[in-house]
Amino acid sequence: NIVQVAIGSKDHTTLVAAVKAGGLVDALSNAGPFTVFAPTNAAFDKLPAGTVEGLLKPEKKADLVNVLEYHTYVGALKPEYFQDGQSYEQVNGKKVNITIKDGKTFVNGSEIIATVPASNGVIHVIGDVLLPK
């Protein structure tokens, strides 16, 4: 499933730690289907110093869950479904915007660098952390 795939990826250890800290392992292991826009460790490293550590603190759990839910869509969004100008409402109620340029697909301006199918949905690997506004 999505969680097992992420755990098996050396590029997603920060995301896995965040999902565990947010208490979302069971939710993302359910039948789904889900689509997760999965930031790489390098994406988390681009955030201002201390951001990730701050979000992982127990008192910031609500903020962490909000950020993680902004990366999650209920339903399986396969790459061929995406069209330029689409928006999708994420689990936290906020929308992400899809753009397509030069044959590449972007979510909120972050390029989808890889797509990995999972038994309970789809993982789209991205190079930026999406922050809800």
Disulfide bonds with the S-S distance in Angstrom:
none
